[in-house]
Amino acid sequence: MKCTIVDTSSSPYAKLKPVPLSAVKLKDVFWAPRIKTLREVTLLVEYEHLEKTGRIENFRRVARGDKNIEWRIADDSDVYKWFEALAYTLAYEYDEKLGEIADSVAKDIVSAQDKDGYLFTYYAFNKEARWRDLTRMHELYCAGHFFQAAIAYYRATGSRLMLDAAVRLADHIASIFGPGKREGVPGHPEIEMALVELYRTTGSKKYLDLAKFFIDERGKGLVGGSVYLIDHKPFRELDEIVGHAVRSLYLNCGATDVYLETGETSLFETLLRLWYNMVEKRMYVTGGVGSRHEGEAFGEDYELPDTRAYCETCAAVANIMWNWRMLMATAEAKYTDILELALYNAALAGISLDGRYFFYVNPLADRGKHRREEWFGCACCPPNIARLLATVPGYFYSTSDKGVWVHLYAENTANIELENTSITINQYTKYPWEGEVELEVEPSKEKEFSIFVRIPGWCSEAEVFLNGKPLETKPVPGTYLEVHKTWRRGDRLKLYLDMPVVLVASHPWVLNHACRVAIKRGPIVYCFEQVDNRGFDVWDLIVPRDAKLEAFYTPELLGGVVVVKGRGYATDSSEWGNELYKGISEVKYSLKEVEFTAIPYYAWANREPGPMIVWVKCPLIS
């Protein structure tokens, strides 16, 4: 069985079709070790926490009639997200130990299901309370995560145990909500995209109709009418991205999935408005979203604080999920650019290099107090980053009627089916540290088709060679370059993506970034950590506009990274003493020349605590 993340293979309005997880085998020094850590460490560590905190035991308690449920909001969903990660990991490469754990937990989950299909441990013994508090309770949200876990398990193993239970639960929900039945929407969107995936899996259109119903009902005040819950106006009337960031992005995922099946223009027009508002005015340089601690929410345009950035890990994951769906709908590289940005930076920072510790909140500046933790009371982020990592191989390629699309770069071997022809693509590269990528194409027989290679938006200069000869078509950053020919075994496509170190400035209305810059190289955003910069406080660093910045690969540091080094200046903030304000005539800074080192943002807080900063001072006005 083909295990795909979002199965658009039969979606009438999808321009791209998925490639199964098991079809791509990563062999690189960046993602392959992380997936190995996920398999050998993270999934087992999270399993221990889920057992220790009673989350899995809750299902067993329900099955044996024990009413002493240990509950924190959305506990069931933590199990489901972890289980989904487990299932995708098994699909990528089966592991007997993990397989046994999955089979055991699947039985525990299903054993807690009521005869009418209801499944939510907190209300297992309180039928009168069911579906009565959609604003605050997470029944529909948990149901959505259960559907996704069940589908992943079915696609990975062929077992219908959880899928059949998911169908029973979905039928139960459809018997209560829908046109002519009870009105209602989930306080936390998630079920919408899960229902569409259940429709794709089973072929039962009532699940697609129910997903559309929940989107249509939003904005009628059924869950209080707040901006926080994106219930203040109908979805199709939204003109800015607002509210709780994860809720907002999950809702957009569901709406995109509905569009992929129905082609409704008004839905897609809304999604475009929201996407541009987010990317152009409300997204961090890392691809992180959600600037406010209050409500874990999007802020106003250009409201992007650094030390107080919320940037929930779940929101970064959701940003990737939404952009993947928009890519499937459009085949446009701008969505892949944002997916890649969030993947390498905002999301990856959410997990430690050893796979054992997690960030819930991801600031862009810190004094050394913010550290990853083993677990959280509200533990949505650890299993969410796990399921993201488990799906990474599925983001590299897609197909269309025209050919094969290459979205991401890392050394791998992919076996792709295209119109009854098996095509093997061997990708050789040291990306993201180097911009040279070679694709060796091996079709099972000669075949005419196109390969679409992505020229990243961050790449200002690119060259593409076919069998050693430069292509006449000039690559354009932020697009897919189509290479059409009759492909034969041994054909080679080579990309040279220029990857200089770049100083990035932000819009002048991002007030806390005035006269500041961030460092980027390729898809990687950099930060300055105190441990690498002795002798001055990194918050005092000034990087000259014309600084000579050099990149060095350091294999022994942080699992192997490219660091950026240069020379700049540091002020001495201690000269201010205990004064908060001074007259400008009194301000006299003494500067000292310093050497500085920047590391990838995703890798910060893996060593000794100390100040960290992404945006450093720079005299932008010449």
C-alpha positions in Angstrom: 0.0 0.0 0.0 1.2 3.5 -0.8 1.7 5.7 2.2 1.4 9.3 1.3 0.9 12.3 3.6 -1.8 14.2 1.7 -3.2 11.9 -1.0 -4.1 14.2 -3.9 -3.7 11.4 -6.4 -7.5 11.6 -7.3 -8.1 15.2 -6.3 -9.6 16.9 -9.4 -8.2 20.3 -8.7 -4.7 19.3 -7.6 -1.9 20.0 -10.1 0.5 17.7 -8.3 0.3 14.2 -7.0 2.2 12.7 -4.0 5.1 10.3 -4.0 4.9 7.7 -1.2 7.2 8.0 1.8 8.7 4.7 1.2 9.7 5.7 -2.3 12.4 8.1 -1.1 15.4 6.9 0.8 17.5 9.7 2.3 21.3 9.2 2.4 22.4 12.7 3.4 24.2 14.1 6.4 21.3 16.4 7.4 17.9 14.7 7.3 18.9 11.0 7.4 20.5 11.3 10.8 17.5 13.2 12.1 15.1 10.5 11.0 17.4 7.9 12.6 17.2 9.9 15.9 13.5 10.1 15.5 13.3 6.3 15.2 15.8 5.4 17.9 15.2 8.2 20.4 12.4 10.7 20.0 9.5 8.3 19.4 10.5 6.1 22.4 11.1 9.1 24.6 7.7 10.5 23.8 6.1 7.1 24.3 7.6 7.1 27.8 6.1 10.5 28.5 2.7 9.5 27.2 2.7 6.5 29.5 4.1 8.3 32.5 1.5 11.1 32.3 -1.4 8.7 31.9 -2.3 9.8 28.4 -2.3 6.3 26.9 -3.5 4.8 30.2 -6.7 6.9 29.9 -7.8 4.7 27.0 -7.2 1.6 29.0 -9.1 3.1 32.0 -12.1 3.8 29.7 -12.0 0.2 28.4 -12.1 -1.3 31.9 -14.6 1.1 33.3 -12.3 3.1 35.5 -13.6 6.6 35.7 -10.5 8.2 37.2 -9.4 9.8 34.0 -6.2 12.0 34.2 -7.0 14.9 31.9 -5.4 18.0 30.5 -6.9 19.7 27.5 -6.4 17.7 24.3 -4.6 14.8 25.9 -6.0 12.3 23.4 -4.6 14.3 20.5 -1.0 14.1 21.9 -1.3 10.3 21.6 -2.7 10.5 18.1 0.0 12.8 16.8 2.7 10.7 18.2 1.0 7.6 16.8 0.8 9.3 13.4 4.5 9.9 13.6 5.0 6.3 14.5 3.0 5.1 11.6 4.8 7.2 9.0 8.1 6.1 10.5 7.0 2.5 10.0 6.0 3.3 6.4 9.4 4.7 5.7 11.3 1.8 7.1 9.6 -0.9 9.2 11.0 -1.5 12.7 9.8 -4.6 14.6 10.0 -2.9 18.0 8.1 0.2 16.9 5.6 -2.0 15.0 4.8 -3.9 18.2 4.3 -0.7 20.1 2.0 0.6 17.4 -0.1 -2.5 17.3 -0.5 -2.5 21.1 -1.4 1.2 21.4 -3.8 0.9 18.5 -5.7 -1.8 20.4 -5.7 0.4 23.5 -7.1 3.4 21.6 -9.9 1.4 19.9 -10.8 -0.4 23.1 -12.0 3.0 24.5 -14.5 3.7 21.7 -18.2 3.8 22.7 -20.7 1.6 20.9 -22.1 4.6 19.1 -18.7 5.5 17.7 -17.9 8.3 20.2 -14.2 8.5 21.2 -13.0 11.1 23.7 -11.7 9.8 27.0 -12.7 12.8 29.1 -16.4 12.4 28.3 -16.3 8.6 28.1 -18.6 8.3 31.2 -20.5 11.6 30.8 -22.8 11.3 27.8 -24.8 14.4 28.7 -21.7 16.6 28.3 -20.8 15.4 24.8 -20.7 18.0 22.0 -22.0 20.7 24.4 -19.0 22.9 24.7 -17.4 23.1 21.3 -15.8 26.5 22.1 -13.6 25.1 24.9 -13.5 21.4 24.6 -11.4 19.6 22.0 -13.7 16.8 21.0 -13.7 17.6 17.3 -10.0 18.6 17.3 -9.1 15.2 18.9 -11.3 13.4 16.4 -9.4 15.0 13.6 -6.1 13.9 14.9 -7.5 10.4 15.4 -8.6 10.3 11.8 -5.1 11.3 10.6 -3.4 8.7 12.9 -5.8 6.0 11.7 -5.2 6.8 8.0 -1.5 6.8 8.5 -1.6 3.5 10.3 -3.8 2.0 7.6 -1.5 3.3 4.8 1.6 2.2 6.6 0.5 -1.3 7.6 -2.7 -2.2 5.8 -4.4 -2.7 9.2 -8.0 -1.5 9.2 -8.3 -1.6 13.0 -8.0 2.1 13.6 -9.5 3.1 10.2 -12.7 1.2 10.9 -12.9 2.9 14.3 -12.3 6.3 12.6 -15.2 5.6 10.2 -17.4 4.8 13.2 -16.5 8.0 14.9 -16.9 10.1 11.7 -20.3 8.5 11.1 -21.3 9.4 14.6 -20.2 13.0 14.2 -22.0 13.2 10.8 -25.2 11.9 12.5 -25.1 14.9 14.8 -23.7 17.8 12.8 -24.6 18.9 9.2 -27.2 20.6 7.2 -30.6 20.1 8.8 -29.0 18.8 12.0 -27.1 20.5 14.8 -25.2 23.7 14.0 -21.6 23.9 15.3 -18.0 24.3 14.5 -14.9 23.1 16.3 -13.3 25.6 18.7 -10.0 24.3 17.5 -10.0 23.6 13.7 -8.3 20.4 12.6 -11.0 18.0 11.8 -11.7 19.7 8.5 -8.5 18.5 6.8 -8.8 15.1 8.5 -12.3 14.6 7.2 -11.1 15.4 3.6 -8.4 12.8 4.0 -10.9 10.3 5.3 -13.0 11.0 2.2 -9.9 10.4 0.0 -9.2 7.2 1.8 -12.8 5.7 1.9 -14.5 7.4 -1.0 -17.4 8.4 1.2 -18.5 11.9 0.1 -20.3 12.7 3.4 -17.0 13.3 5.0 -16.1 15.9 2.4 -19.5 17.4 2.9 -19.0 17.6 6.6 -15.6 19.3 6.3 -17.2 21.9 4.0 -20.1 22.3 6.5 -17.7 23.1 9.3 -16.0 25.7 7.2 -19.3 27.2 6.0 -20.6 27.5 9.6 -17.5 29.4 10.8 -18.1 33.1 11.4 -21.7 32.7 12.6 -20.7 33.1 16.2 -21.4 29.5 17.1 -18.3 29.4 19.2 -18.5 32.9 20.6 -17.7 35.0 17.5 -14.2 35.9 18.6 -11.2 36.8 16.4 -9.2 34.4 18.6 -11.2 31.4 17.3 -11.5 32.9 13.7 -15.3 33.0 14.3 -15.8 36.7 13.9 -16.7 36.6 10.2 -17.4 33.9 7.5 -14.3 32.3 6.2 -14.7 33.5 2.7 -14.9 37.1 3.9 -11.5 37.0 5.7 -9.0 39.5 4.4 -6.2 39.1 7.0 -4.7 36.2 8.9 -5.8 36.5 12.5 -6.4 34.6 15.8 -4.7 31.7 17.4 -2.0 30.8 14.9 -2.3 27.1 14.9 -6.1 27.2 14.7 -5.9 29.7 11.8 -3.4 27.6 9.8 -5.1 24.3 10.5 -8.3 25.9 9.2 -6.5 27.0 6.1 -5.2 23.5 5.6 -8.8 22.2 5.7 -10.1 24.9 3.3 -7.3 24.1 0.9 -8.1 20.4 1.0 -11.8 21.2 0.3 -10.7 23.4 -2.6 -8.6 20.6 -4.0 -11.7 18.4 -4.2 -14.3 21.0 -5.2 -12.5 23.7 -7.0 -14.5 26.4 -5.3 -13.0 29.7 -6.5 -14.1 31.8 -3.5 -12.3 29.5 -1.1 -9.0 29.8 -3.0 -9.3 33.5 -3.4 -9.6 33.7 0.4 -6.6 31.5 0.9 -4.5 33.7 -1.4 -5.4 36.8 0.6 -4.5 35.1 3.9 -1.3 33.7 2.5 0.0 37.1 1.2 -1.0 38.8 4.4 0.9 36.3 6.4 4.1 36.1 4.2 4.3 39.8 3.5 3.4 41.3 6.9 3.1 38.7 9.7 5.7 36.1 9.4 9.2 35.9 11.0 12.4 35.7 9.0 12.6 32.0 10.2 9.1 31.2 8.8 7.7 31.2 12.3 4.3 32.7 12.9 2.2 33.8 15.8 3.9 36.9 17.4 1.8 37.2 20.6 1.9 35.2 23.8 -1.6 36.4 24.5 -3.8 33.9 22.7 -0.8 32.3 20.9 -1.9 34.5 18.2 -1.0 36.5 15.1 -0.4 40.2 15.8 -1.1 43.2 13.6 0.9 43.9 10.4 4.6 44.2 11.2 4.1 43.2 14.8 7.1 40.9 15.1 8.9 41.2 18.4 12.0 39.1 19.0 12.4 38.4 22.7 8.6 38.2 23.1 8.1 36.2 19.9 5.8 33.3 20.5 6.4 31.4 17.3 4.9 28.1 18.6 6.5 25.0 17.2 3.0 23.7 16.3 2.4 26.9 14.3 5.6 26.3 12.3 4.5 22.7 11.6 1.1 24.0 10.5 2.7 26.6 8.2 4.5 23.8 6.5 1.4 21.7 6.2 -0.6 24.6 4.6 2.1 25.5 2.1 2.4 21.9 1.1 -1.3 21.9 0.2 -1.1 25.2 -1.6 1.8 23.7 -3.6 -0.3 20.7 -4.5 -3.0 23.1 -5.7 -0.8 25.4 -7.8 2.6 23.8 -8.5 4.1 27.3 -7.7 7.5 27.5 -6.1 6.7 30.3 -3.8 4.9 27.9 -1.5 7.9 25.5 -1.5 10.1 28.4 -0.6 8.1 29.1 2.6 7.8 25.4 3.3 11.5 25.0 3.2 12.1 28.2 5.2 9.9 27.1 8.0 11.2 23.5 7.9 14.9 24.3 8.3 14.4 27.1 10.8 11.2 27.7 12.7 10.2 24.1 13.0 13.5 22.4 13.4 14.4 24.7 16.3 11.6 23.0 18.2 13.6 19.9 18.9 17.1 19.4 20.4 19.9 17.8 18.4 19.7 14.7 20.5 16.0 14.4 19.9 15.0 14.5 23.6 14.1 18.1 24.4 11.6 20.5 22.9 10.7 24.1 22.5 7.0 25.2 22.7 7.9 28.8 22.2 10.7 30.0 19.8 12.0 33.5 20.5 14.5 35.2 18.2 16.4 36.8 21.0 17.1 35.6 24.6 19.3 36.3 27.6 20.0 32.6 28.2 16.9 31.7 30.2 14.8 30.0 27.6 15.7 26.3 27.3 14.1 23.2 25.7 12.1 21.0 28.1 11.5 17.3 28.3 7.7 17.6 28.1 4.9 20.0 28.7 1.6 20.0 30.6 0.0 20.9 27.3 2.2 18.7 25.2 1.0 19.5 21.6 4.5 20.5 20.3 6.7 17.4 20.9 4.5 14.9 19.0 3.8 17.5 16.3 7.5 18.0 15.5 7.9 14.2 15.6 5.2 13.7 13.0 6.7 16.5 10.8 10.1 14.8 10.9 8.5 11.5 10.0 6.9 13.0 6.9 10.0 14.8 5.6 10.8 12.2 2.9 7.3 12.7 1.4 8.0 16.4 0.7 10.9 15.9 -1.8 9.0 14.9 -4.9 5.7 15.0 -6.7 4.4 14.0 -10.1 2.0 15.5 -12.6 0.7 14.7 -16.0 3.8 16.3 -17.4 6.4 14.6 -15.3 8.4 14.7 -12.0 8.7 17.7 -9.7 11.8 18.1 -7.4 10.9 20.3 -4.4 13.7 19.8 -1.9 17.3 18.8 -2.1 19.2 16.2 -0.1 21.2 13.2 -1.1 18.7 10.4 -1.7 17.4 7.7 -4.0 13.8 7.9 -5.1 11.8 5.3 -7.0 8.9 7.1 -8.7 6.1 5.7 -10.8 5.0 7.8 -13.8 2.5 6.5 -16.2 3.5 2.8 -15.8 7.2 3.6 -16.0 9.5 3.3 -13.0 11.9 6.2 -12.7 14.8 6.1 -10.3 16.3 9.4 -9.4 19.6 9.5 -7.5 20.2 12.9 -6.0 23.8 13.8 -5.0 24.4 16.9 -3.0 25.6 18.4 0.4 22.6 20.7 0.6 21.8 22.8 2.6 25.5 23.5 3.2 26.4 23.5 -0.5 24.4 24.6 -3.5 25.6 21.9 -6.0 22.9 19.3 -6.8 23.2 16.5 -9.3 20.3 14.3 -10.4 21.0 11.0 -12.0 17.9 9.8 -13.9 17.3 6.1 -14.5 14.0 5.3 -16.2 13.1 1.6 -16.6 12.7 2.4 -20.3 13.2 5.4 -22.5 10.4 7.8 -21.8 9.6 11.4 -22.8 8.6 13.6 -19.9 9.6 16.7 -18.0 11.6 17.1 -14.8 10.8 20.3 -13.0 13.6 21.4 -10.7 13.1 24.1 -8.2 15.2 27.2 -8.3 14.8 28.6 -4.8 13.6 32.1 -4.3 16.7 32.9 -2.1 19.0 32.0 -5.0 19.9 35.0 -7.1 22.2 33.2 -9.5 21.7 29.6 -10.8 23.1 27.4 -13.6 21.6 24.2 -14.8 23.5 21.6 -17.0 22.1 18.6 -18.8 24.6 15.9 -19.5 27.4 18.5 -19.1 25.9 21.1 -21.4 24.3 24.4 -20.0 20.6 24.8 -20.7 19.6 27.6 -23.0 16.7 28.5 -20.6 17.9 30.9 -17.9 16.8 29.7 -14.4 14.5 32.2 -12.6 14.6 32.3 -8.8 11.4 31.3 -7.2 10.2 29.1 -10.0 10.4 25.5 -11.3 12.6 25.1 -14.3 11.1 22.5 -16.8 13.6 20.2 -18.5 11.7 18.2 -21.2 13.3 15.4 -23.2 13.3 11.7 -23.8 15.1 10.5 -20.7 17.5 7.6 -20.9 19.3 5.7 -18.2 22.3 7.7 -17.0 21.1 11.1 -18.0 22.3 13.7 -15.5 20.9 17.1 -14.5 23.2 19.4 -12.5 22.3 22.5 -10.6 24.6 25.1 -9.3 22.7 27.3 -6.8 24.7 30.2 -5.7 24.7 30.3 -1.9 26.4 33.5 -0.6 26.1 34.8 2.9 23.4 37.6 2.8 22.5 40.3 5.3 18.8 40.7 5.4 16.9 43.8 6.5 13.2 44.0 7.4 10.4 46.4 6.5 11.0 49.7 8.3 7.6 49.3 10.1 9.0 46.3 12.0 10.1 48.8 14.6 12.3 46.6 16.7 14.3 45.7 13.6 15.2 49.3 12.8 18.9 49.5 11.8 19.3 45.7 12.3 20.1 42.8 10.0 19.8 39.1 10.1 22.1 36.6 8.4 20.9 34.0 5.8 22.8 31.6 3.7 20.7 29.4 1.4 17.6 28.2 3.3 19.3 28.7 6.7 18.8 31.6 9.0 21.6 32.3 11.5 21.9 33.5 15.0 24.6 34.6 17.4 25.1 32.6 20.5 27.2 33.8 23.4 29.2 30.5 23.7 30.7 31.2 20.2 31.5 34.8 20.9 33.6 35.3 24.0 34.7 38.7 25.1 31.6 40.7 24.2 27.9 40.4 24.7 26.2 39.3 21.4 23.4 41.8 22.1 26.1 44.6 21.7 27.3 43.3 18.3 27.3 45.7 15.3 27.8 44.1 11.9 29.0 46.6 9.3 27.0 46.8 6.1 30.0 45.9 4.1 31.3 43.2 6.4 33.2 40.4 4.8 31.3 37.3 5.8 32.7 33.8 5.2 31.1 30.4 5.5 33.0 27.4 7.0 31.8 23.9 7.3 32.5 22.7 10.9 31.9 18.9 11.1 32.5 18.6 14.8 30.2 21.4 15.8 26.4 20.8 16.5 26.3 17.7 14.4 28.0 19.3 11.5 27.1 22.9 10.5 28.2 25.7 8.3 29.1 28.7 10.5 29.4 32.3 9.3 32.4 34.3 10.5 33.3 37.9 10.2 34.6 41.0 11.8 32.4 43.7 13.4 32.2 46.0 16.4 30.8 45.7 19.9 29.6 48.4 22.1 29.9 48.3 25.9 26.4 48.5 27.4 27.9 48.6 30.9 28.7 52.2 30.3 25.1 53.0 30.9 25.2 51.7 34.5 21.8 51.7 36.0 20.4 54.5 33.7 17.6 53.6 31.4 17.5 56.9 29.5 20.1 59.6 28.7 20.1 62.8 26.8 21.6 62.2 23.4 24.5 64.6 24.1 25.5 62.3 27.0 25.6 59.1 24.9 29.1 58.2 24.0 29.8 54.6 22.9 33.2 53.1 22.9 33.6 50.5 20.1 36.0 47.6 20.0 36.6 45.5 16.9 35.6 41.9 17.4 35.5 38.6 15.5 32.1 37.0 15.5 30.6 33.6 14.7 27.0 32.8 13.7 25.4 29.4 13.8 22.2 28.1 12.3 19.2 29.3 14.3 17.8 25.8 14.6 20.8 24.7 16.5 20.8 27.3 19.3 20.3 26.3 23.0 22.0 22.9 22.6 25.1 24.0 24.6 25.6 26.1 27.7 23.1 28.9 28.3 23.8 32.4 27.3 22.5 35.3 25.3 21.3 34.7 21.7 20.1 37.0 19.0 19.1 36.8 15.4 18.7 40.5 14.5 21.9 42.5 15.2 22.7 46.2 14.9 23.9 47.4 11.5 24.2 51.0 10.2 21.8 50.7 7.3 21.7 54.4 6.4 24.8 55.2 4.4 
